[in-house]
Amino acid sequence: MINRRLLIIGVVIAIVFGAAIFYMAFAMGPKAPVLVIAAKEDIHAGTRVDQIPEASLAKIPLSGDSLLLSSYLTEATWLSIQSAGGVVVRNVYQYEAIPLSSIASGGNPRVSDIPELGLTDPNLVVVSLKNAGVPNAIRPGDRVDLVVAVVQRDERFELSSPQVPQVAPEVFEETDPDLAPTSTPMFTPTPTLTPTPTISPEYPLAKVIVQYAGVAAVQRDERASSGDGIELGEITAIDVVIPREAVEFVMMADAAGQLGLSLLSPMVEGETDLAPTLGAHFEDLLDLFKTDRYLLTE
């Protein structure tokens, strides 16, 4: 009886060990290779995506760490990049697996990690804003307007007319008419300077300085658990894509702590819905107050 029990226990142990060995050999073994795209010939930096012929690309299987393999171009990613358009930003050599970091395109998934890969327009730049007022629900890929607000006038930065320099009168020496011939001097009229009119805005004032800017990245404090859920940390900085010509205004407003970001609806069309804004100052608020009050009391 005892021998039979020992036999059963031995069989059970053998089955358990056999199952463990089978699991480690197959389930934990090497994963199936990933098909990535490689170059059959050199692809030079500056080549546009639509100029790369399909015959110059090949699919090759690669095995290894999944995180490392995710940094290479696959067929699905290539279709996304072709749809969005883009340009090769560094040389890709023959027989080389094409890294995603070599292509700048809005369809490149590495844009979230490397924002410059999304800059296919040389007139765009990425800036990091650390003092701007930002909606807490903002995410990379959102579109925002950048608004600067000035609370009050700073006496150090007056906007006034230029000073007209004082011109010293010319002194002519009298000469002896017997020694030098008499000549009639040429009259040169003094140019009239048109002063720049003084700007006297009513404070506070606000103005949209960039429209439809793309959010490239959002930096937050460490996430903290709150009960059963996870609470997002406070936003410490946000990277946005803006026109290069607006960099000075944006950085000045952010440094002064008077810059705000308004989150736009996904229904806004970037190219068709953009229009200059009049801005707003205190007199506009008073006019609105008076107009609404008049209409409601009629």
C-alpha positions in Angstrom: 0.0 0.0 0.0 2.8 2.3 0.9 4.7 1.5 -2.2 1.6 2.3 -4.3 1.3 5.7 -2.6 5.0 6.4 -3.2 4.5 5.4 -6.9 1.6 7.8 -7.2 3.5 10.7 -5.6 6.4 10.0 -7.8 4.2 10.1 -10.9 2.7 13.4 -9.8 6.0 14.9 -9.2 7.3 13.7 -12.6 4.3 15.3 -14.3 4.8 18.6 -12.5 8.4 18.8 -13.3 7.7 17.7 -16.9 5.1 20.5 -17.3 7.6 23.0 -15.8 10.3 22.0 -18.2 7.9 22.1 -21.2 6.7 25.6 -20.2 10.3 26.9 -19.8 11.3 25.3 -23.1 8.5 26.7 -25.2 6.6 29.4 -23.5 9.7 31.1 -22.0 11.9 30.3 -25.0 12.9 32.7 -27.8 10.1 34.7 -29.3 9.2 34.6 -32.9 11.3 37.0 -35.0 10.0 40.4 -36.0 10.0 41.5 -39.6 11.7 44.9 -40.0 12.4 46.9 -43.1 16.0 47.2 -44.3 17.6 49.1 -47.1 18.8 47.3 -50.2 20.8 50.4 -51.2 22.0 53.6 -49.6 19.3 56.1 -48.7 20.7 59.6 -48.3 19.6 62.2 -45.8 17.2 64.7 -47.4 15.4 62.0 -49.4 11.6 62.4 -49.1 9.6 59.4 -48.1 7.6 59.4 -51.4 10.9 59.3 -53.3 12.0 56.0 -51.9 11.0 53.1 -54.3 9.6 50.0 -52.8 12.2 47.9 -54.7 14.9 49.5 -52.6 13.5 48.0 -49.4 13.4 44.5 -48.0 11.8 42.7 -45.0 14.2 40.9 -42.8 13.5 38.9 -39.6 15.2 40.1 -36.4 15.1 38.4 -32.9 16.0 39.9 -29.6 14.8 42.3 -27.0 11.3 43.6 -27.8 12.1 47.2 -26.8 15.2 47.2 -29.1 13.2 45.8 -32.0 10.5 48.5 -31.5 13.0 51.1 -32.6 13.2 49.8 -36.1 10.9 50.4 -39.1 8.2 47.8 -39.6 5.6 47.4 -42.4 2.8 48.9 -40.3 4.9 51.9 -39.3 6.1 52.4 -42.9 2.5 52.6 -44.1 1.7 55.2 -41.4 4.8 57.3 -42.4 4.0 57.1 -46.1 0.5 58.4 -45.4 1.7 61.3 -43.3 4.8 62.1 -45.5 8.3 62.8 -44.2 11.9 63.0 -45.0 15.1 61.0 -44.1 17.2 62.9 -41.7 20.3 60.8 -41.6 22.0 58.4 -44.0 20.8 54.8 -44.1 23.3 52.5 -45.6 22.9 49.3 -47.7 21.8 46.2 -45.8 21.1 48.3 -42.7 17.8 47.8 -40.8 16.1 51.2 -40.9 15.9 52.9 -37.5 12.8 55.0 -36.8 15.1 57.8 -35.6 16.3 58.3 -39.2 12.9 59.5 -40.5 11.2 62.7 -39.6 7.4 62.3 -40.1 4.2 63.0 -38.3 3.4 59.3 -38.7 6.6 58.2 -36.8 5.7 56.7 -33.4 9.0 57.9 -32.0 7.8 61.5 -32.2 6.6 61.2 -28.6 10.1 60.4 -27.4 12.1 62.5 -30.0 9.9 65.6 -30.7 12.3 66.9 -33.4 11.3 63.9 -35.6 7.9 65.6 -36.0 9.5 68.8 -37.4 9.2 68.2 -41.1 8.8 72.0 -41.6 12.0 74.0 -41.1 9.9 77.0 -40.0 8.7 75.1 -36.9 10.6 74.7 -33.6 9.9 73.0 -30.2 10.0 75.1 -27.0 9.6 74.0 -23.4 7.3 76.1 -21.3 7.7 75.9 -17.5 5.5 78.8 -16.2 2.5 78.7 -18.5 -1.0 78.1 -17.2 -2.0 74.7 -18.7 -5.1 72.6 -18.5 -4.3 69.5 -16.3 -6.0 67.1 -18.8 -3.7 68.1 -21.7 -2.0 65.3 -23.6 0.7 65.0 -26.3 -1.0 65.5 -29.7 -3.5 68.1 -28.5 -3.7 71.5 -30.1 -3.6 74.7 -28.2 -3.6 78.5 -28.6 -1.0 80.5 -26.7 -2.3 83.7 -25.0 -0.2 86.3 -23.3 -1.7 88.5 -20.6 -0.3 91.8 -19.3 -1.7 92.8 -15.9 -0.3 96.3 -15.6 2.1 98.7 -17.2 5.8 98.4 -16.2 7.4 101.8 -16.0 10.7 100.3 -17.1 9.3 99.5 -20.6 7.5 102.6 -21.8 6.4 102.8 -25.4 7.0 106.4 -26.5 8.1 108.5 -29.4 11.8 108.6 -30.3 13.8 111.5 -29.2 14.8 114.0 -31.9 18.6 114.6 -31.6 19.7 118.2 -31.1 21.8 119.3 -34.1 24.6 121.8 -33.4 24.5 124.9 -35.6 27.2 125.2 -38.3 29.8 127.9 -37.9 31.0 129.6 -41.1 34.3 131.5 -41.0 34.4 134.9 -42.8 37.0 135.2 -45.4 38.6 138.2 -47.1 36.7 138.9 -50.4 40.0 140.0 -51.9 41.6 136.6 -51.2 38.8 134.3 -52.1 36.0 134.3 -54.7 32.5 134.8 -53.5 30.1 131.8 -53.9 26.5 131.3 -53.1 26.0 128.6 -50.5 23.6 125.7 -51.3 20.6 125.5 -49.0 19.9 122.0 -47.6 16.5 121.8 -45.9 16.3 120.0 -42.5 14.4 116.8 -42.9 11.2 116.6 -40.9 11.0 113.6 -38.6 7.6 111.9 -38.2 7.4 110.7 -34.6 6.0 107.3 -33.9 2.6 107.8 -32.0 2.6 106.9 -28.4 0.8 103.6 -27.6 -1.4 103.9 -24.5 -3.3 100.6 -24.1 -5.7 100.1 -21.2 -4.5 97.4 -18.8 -5.0 94.6 -18.2 -4.8 93.3 -21.8 -4.5 89.9 -23.5 -3.5 88.7 -27.0 -3.3 85.4 -28.8 0.2 85.2 -30.1 0.3 81.6 -31.5 -2.7 79.6 -32.8 -3.1 75.8 -33.3 0.2 74.9 -31.7 0.9 71.2 -31.3 1.7 69.6 -27.9 4.8 67.5 -28.3 5.3 66.3 -24.7 4.0 66.8 -21.2 6.2 66.5 -18.2 4.7 65.7 -14.8 5.7 65.0 -11.2 5.7 61.4 -10.1 2.4 59.7 -10.2 0.7 59.1 -6.9 -1.8 56.4 -6.0 -5.0 57.6 -4.5 -7.2 54.8 -3.2 -8.1 52.5 -6.1 -7.1 54.9 -8.8 -3.9 56.7 -10.0 -3.8 60.4 -9.8 -1.6 62.2 -12.3 1.1 64.5 -10.9 1.3 68.2 -11.5 2.5 69.4 -14.9 6.0 70.8 -14.5 6.7 71.6 -18.2 5.1 71.3 -21.6 6.8 71.1 -25.0 4.9 72.8 -27.9 5.6 73.1 -31.6 5.4 76.8 -32.7 6.5 78.9 -35.6 10.1 79.9 -35.4 9.2 83.6 -35.8 7.2 83.5 -32.6 9.9 82.1 -30.3 10.9 85.4 -28.8 7.4 86.5 -27.9 6.6 83.1 -26.4 9.7 82.7 -24.3 9.4 86.3 -23.1 5.8 85.7 -22.0 6.7 82.3 -20.3 9.6 83.9 -18.4 7.3 86.6 -17.2 4.7 84.1 -16.0 2.0 85.6 -18.1 1.4 82.9 -20.7 -1.7 80.7 -20.9 -2.6 77.7 -23.1 -6.2 77.1 -24.2 -7.0 73.5 -25.2 -8.7 73.4 -28.6 -11.5 71.2 -29.9 -10.4 68.3 -32.2 -13.0 69.8 -34.7 -10.8 72.9 -35.2 -9.3 72.9 -38.7 -5.7 74.2 -38.4 -5.5 75.7 -41.9 -9.0 77.0 -42.3 -9.9 78.3 -38.9 -6.8 80.5 -38.3 -7.4 84.2 -38.3 -5.8 87.2 -36.6 -7.4 88.3 -33.3 -8.0 91.8 -32.1 -6.9 91.1 -28.6 -8.7 92.5 -25.5 -8.0 95.2 -23.0 -9.9 96.7 -20.1 -12.0 99.1 -22.2 -13.2 96.2 -24.3 -14.5 94.6 -21.1 -16.3 97.8 -20.1 -17.8 98.1 -23.5 -19.1 94.5 -23.3 -20.4 95.2 -19.8 -22.3 98.3 -21.0 -23.7 96.6 -24.2 -25.0 93.5 -22.4 -26.5 95.7 -19.6 -28.2 97.9 -22.2 -29.7 94.9 -24.1 -30.9 93.2 -20.9 -32.6 96.3 -19.5 -34.4 97.3 -22.7 
